[in-house]
Amino acid sequence: MLLLSFTLTRVLLLTLLRYAFKRLLTLAATLIVASVVIFVAIEIVPGDPASYMLGLNAEPATLNALREELGLNVSKPVRYINWVTGMLSGDFGTSYTYRTPVAAMIADRIMISLPLALYALTLSTLIAFPAGILAASRRGSVADVGIMGFTQLGIAIPNFWFAMLLVLVFAIKLRWFSAGGFPGWEQGFLTGIKALTLPAIALALPQASILARVMRSSLLDTLGEDFIRTARAKGLTAGQALWRHALRNALIPVLTIIGLQFSFLLAGAIIIENVFFLPGLGRLIFQSISQRDLIVVESVVMLLVFAVVVVTFIVDIAYAYADPRLRSSYAN
């Protein structure tokens, strides 16, 4: 029996490794294509960073000297190769506007964007899972109709409008939170978390609405499967069948949504960061675009693409672990 268990574990591990290797090849190809698309899309945008920095009346000699200093005088293929090789070694270049390393700017800003995304994802999951499970277990009841109504409202309301409503109620009226800004983590963990609470709630509620609906739909589909009816026929109650058998199988599509939501929360919080004056990656991209700081835009967008691809890869591995059918398709 022990030998059989060891053999099954070994087969499972080898299958997951084979699947992970194939997904890693796809990940690498995706990053290569993404880097080319990002570089071309940003470089074809009209406007010269050197001309923007010096103004319209700049002398040609001064303009050429600045282009030489910024590395803009070489051909675009050479600039692309220099940019990619620099990123592989951890050198993201130097900001045209601030004249500081882009890597240092990203490191400062990601210490706000990453905790904000994790905070919002945690709130979204904590809200969505109980709501989705309750709605599925009480299908057609008042609780189900009420939860689905609130989730529809959460999807319909733009998060920036909800953010302004939160500021009006909790910052201006009740004065429980600050209206914006970030004091810095050096002021204390709780102080930093408090400053991120309203932005995290504004980001989390629309995502929680989506996740709750997906959880409910997935659970209802699973509860209608034959193995659930078999479990009920063996004497399990509806709640026992749900928690012991249905929930794990229902999590398979939910994992995909959670991964996509984290990617969105990390890369798509530009509006919320501007509403709350948070110096995160989203606001850095917005400022860099307006200042024609192309190297910052390229590097930050590429970093966000990398984060999205890595999160998708992790979700795929978790998906393969949870779904034996997917593992068996890669067994050979």
C-alpha positions in Angstrom: 0.0 0.0 0.0 2.9 2.3 0.9 4.6 1.5 -2.4 1.4 2.2 -4.4 1.0 5.6 -2.7 4.7 6.4 -3.4 4.2 5.4 -7.1 1.1 7.6 -7.4 2.8 10.6 -5.8 5.8 10.2 -8.1 3.6 9.9 -11.2 1.7 13.0 -10.1 4.9 15.0 -9.5 6.4 14.0 -12.9 3.1 14.9 -14.7 3.0 18.3 -13.0 6.7 18.9 -13.8 6.1 18.1 -17.5 3.1 20.4 -17.5 5.1 23.1 -15.8 7.9 22.9 -18.3 5.5 23.3 -21.2 3.9 26.2 -19.6 7.3 27.8 -18.9 8.1 27.6 -22.6 4.8 29.4 -23.3 5.6 31.9 -20.7 9.0 32.7 -22.2 7.5 33.1 -25.7 4.8 35.4 -24.3 7.4 37.6 -22.7 9.4 37.9 -25.8 6.4 38.8 -27.9 5.2 41.2 -25.3 8.5 43.0 -25.1 8.5 43.6 -28.8 4.9 44.8 -28.8 5.5 47.2 -25.9 8.7 48.7 -27.4 7.1 49.2 -30.8 3.9 50.6 -29.5 5.6 53.1 -27.3 8.3 54.1 -29.8 5.9 54.9 -32.6 4.0 57.4 -30.4 4.7 60.9 -31.9 7.0 63.2 -30.0 10.7 63.3 -29.0 11.5 63.1 -25.3 14.6 65.4 -25.7 12.5 68.0 -27.5 9.8 67.7 -24.8 12.4 68.3 -22.0 14.2 71.2 -23.7 11.2 72.9 -25.3 10.4 74.0 -28.8 13.1 76.7 -29.0 16.0 74.5 -28.1 19.2 74.8 -30.1 20.0 71.8 -32.4 23.4 71.3 -30.8 21.9 71.2 -27.3 19.1 68.9 -28.5 21.7 66.5 -30.1 23.8 66.5 -27.0 20.8 65.5 -24.9 19.8 62.8 -27.3 23.3 61.5 -27.1 23.1 61.5 -23.3 19.8 59.8 -23.2 20.8 57.1 -25.7 18.2 58.2 -28.3 20.7 58.7 -31.1 21.1 55.0 -31.9 18.7 52.9 -34.1 15.6 51.5 -32.6 16.7 47.8 -32.9 19.9 48.6 -30.9 17.8 50.4 -28.3 15.5 47.4 -28.0 18.4 45.0 -27.5 20.0 47.4 -25.0 16.7 47.7 -23.1 16.1 43.9 -23.0 19.6 42.9 -22.0 19.6 45.6 -19.4 16.3 44.3 -17.9 17.7 40.8 -17.8 20.6 42.0 -15.7 18.3 44.1 -13.4 19.2 47.5 -15.1 16.0 49.1 -16.3 17.8 52.3 -17.5 17.7 55.9 -16.2 14.6 58.0 -16.2 14.7 60.9 -18.7 12.8 63.2 -16.4 14.1 62.4 -12.9 17.6 61.3 -13.9 17.4 58.4 -11.4 17.5 54.7 -12.1 14.2 53.3 -13.2 14.7 50.2 -11.0 14.9 52.3 -7.9 11.7 54.2 -8.9 9.9 50.9 -9.5 11.1 49.5 -6.2 9.7 52.5 -4.3 6.4 52.5 -6.1 5.8 48.7 -6.0 5.9 48.8 -2.2 2.6 50.6 -2.4 1.0 48.9 -5.4 1.8 45.3 -4.4 0.4 45.6 -0.8 -2.7 47.4 -2.2 -3.3 44.6 -4.7 -2.9 41.9 -2.1 -5.1 43.8 0.4 -7.8 44.3 -2.2 -7.6 40.6 -3.3 -7.8 39.4 0.3 -10.9 41.5 0.9 -12.5 40.4 -2.4 -11.9 36.7 -1.6 -13.2 37.1 2.0 -16.4 38.7 0.8 -17.0 36.6 -2.3 -16.5 33.1 -1.0 -19.1 33.2 1.8 -21.5 35.2 -0.4 -21.1 32.8 -3.4 -21.4 29.6 -1.2 -24.5 31.0 0.6 -26.2 32.0 -2.6 -25.5 28.5 -4.2 -26.7 26.6 -1.1 -29.9 28.7 -0.8 -30.7 28.8 -4.5 -33.9 30.8 -5.2 -34.2 32.0 -1.6 -34.3 35.6 -0.4 -30.6 35.4 0.5 -29.7 34.2 -3.1 -31.8 37.0 -4.7 -30.4 39.6 -2.4 -26.7 38.6 -2.9 -27.1 38.5 -6.6 -28.7 41.9 -6.6 -25.9 43.4 -4.6 -23.3 41.7 -6.9 -25.0 43.2 -9.9 -24.9 46.6 -8.3 -21.2 46.1 -7.5 -20.4 45.3 -11.1 -22.4 48.2 -12.4 -20.9 50.9 -10.2 -17.5 52.2 -11.4 -14.8 51.8 -8.8 -13.7 55.4 -9.0 -17.2 56.6 -8.2 -17.3 54.2 -5.3 -13.9 55.5 -4.2 -15.2 59.1 -4.1 -18.2 58.0 -2.2 -15.9 56.3 0.4 -13.9 59.4 0.7 -17.0 61.5 1.2 -18.4 59.2 3.9 -15.4 57.8 5.8 -12.9 60.6 5.3 -14.8 63.8 5.2 -18.0 63.0 7.2 -16.8 60.5 9.8 -13.1 61.3 9.6 -12.1 57.7 10.2 -9.6 57.6 7.4 -7.5 60.2 5.5 -8.8 61.3 2.1 -5.6 60.4 0.3 -1.8 60.2 0.3 0.4 57.6 1.9 2.5 58.3 5.0 5.1 55.6 4.3 5.8 52.2 5.8 8.4 53.8 8.1 5.4 55.3 10.0 4.3 51.8 11.0 2.5 48.9 9.4 -0.9 49.7 10.8 -0.6 53.3 9.7 0.2 52.1 6.2 -2.6 49.6 6.1 -5.1 52.2 7.3 -4.0 54.5 4.5 -4.6 51.7 2.0 -8.0 50.6 3.4 -10.3 52.8 1.4 -8.5 52.3 -1.9 -8.5 48.5 -1.2 -12.2 48.5 -0.5 -12.9 50.6 -3.7 -10.9 48.0 -5.7 -12.2 44.9 -3.9 -16.0 45.4 -4.1 -16.4 45.2 -7.9 -14.0 42.2 -8.0 -15.8 40.5 -5.1 -19.1 40.9 -7.0 -17.6 39.1 -10.0 -16.0 36.4 -7.9 -19.2 35.7 -5.9 -21.2 35.2 -9.1 -18.6 32.9 -10.5 -18.4 30.9 -7.3 -22.2 30.6 -7.2 -22.4 29.5 -10.8 -19.6 27.0 -10.4 -21.0 25.5 -7.3 -24.5 25.1 -8.8 -23.0 23.3 -11.8 -21.0 21.0 -9.5 -24.0 20.3 -7.2 -25.8 19.0 -10.2 -23.2 16.4 -11.0 -23.7 12.7 -10.7 -21.1 12.2 -8.0 -22.9 14.7 -5.7 -26.1 12.7 -6.1 -24.2 9.6 -5.3 -22.8 11.2 -2.2 -26.3 12.2 -1.1 -27.5 8.7 -1.8 -24.9 7.3 0.6 -26.3 9.4 3.4 -24.5 12.7 3.3 -26.5 15.8 4.0 -26.6 18.7 1.5 -24.1 20.7 3.5 -21.7 17.7 3.9 -21.8 17.0 0.2 -21.2 20.7 -0.5 -18.2 21.1 1.8 -16.6 17.6 1.3 -17.0 17.2 -2.5 -18.6 20.1 -4.4 -16.5 23.0 -3.1 -13.1 21.7 -4.2 -14.3 20.9 -7.7 -16.1 24.3 -7.9 -12.8 26.1 -7.1 -11.2 25.2 -10.5 -12.7 28.1 -12.5 -12.6 30.3 -9.4 -8.8 30.0 -9.3 -8.6 31.4 -12.8 -10.7 34.4 -11.9 -8.6 35.1 -8.8 -5.4 35.0 -10.8 -6.9 37.4 -13.4 -8.2 39.7 -10.6 -4.8 39.9 -9.0 -3.2 40.9 -12.3 -5.9 43.5 -12.8 -5.5 44.9 -9.3 -1.8 45.2 -9.7 -1.8 46.7 -13.2 -5.2 48.4 -13.4 -5.3 50.6 -10.3 -4.3 53.8 -12.1 -7.5 55.6 -11.5 -7.8 54.6 -7.9 -4.2 55.6 -7.2 -4.9 59.0 -8.7 -8.1 59.4 -6.7 -6.3 58.7 -3.4 -3.0 60.3 -4.5 -1.1 57.1 -3.9 2.4 57.1 -5.4 2.1 53.6 -6.9 3.0 52.0 -10.2 -0.2 53.1 -11.8 0.3 56.8 -11.0 4.0 56.4 -12.1 2.9 55.2 -15.5 0.4 58.1 -15.8 3.0 60.7 -15.0 5.6 59.1 -17.2 3.3 59.1 -20.2 2.4 62.8 -19.7 6.2 63.6 -19.4 7.2 61.4 -22.4 9.5 59.4 -20.1 9.5 56.5 -22.4 12.0 54.3 -20.7 10.0 54.4 -17.5 6.7 53.5 -19.3 8.4 50.6 -21.2 10.0 49.2 -18.1 6.9 49.5 -15.8 4.6 48.0 -18.4 7.0 45.2 -19.1 7.2 44.5 -15.4 3.4 44.4 -15.1 3.2 42.0 -18.1 5.8 39.8 -16.4 3.7 39.8 -13.2 0.5 38.9 -15.1 2.3 36.1 -16.9 3.8 34.7 -13.7 0.5 34.8 -11.9 -1.2 33.1 -14.8 1.5 30.4 -14.7 0.9 29.8 -11.0 -2.8 29.6 -11.6 -2.3 27.1 -14.4 -0.2 24.9 -12.0 -2.8 25.1 -9.3 -5.5 24.3 -11.9 -3.6 21.2 -13.0 -3.2 20.1 -9.5 -6.9 20.5 -8.8 -8.1 19.0 -12.0 -7.0 15.4 -12.7 -8.3 15.6 -16.2 -5.9 18.3 -17.1 -3.0 16.3 -15.7 -3.9 13.2 -17.6 -3.9 15.2 -20.9 -0.2 16.0 -20.3 0.7 12.6 -19.1 2.1 11.5 -22.4 
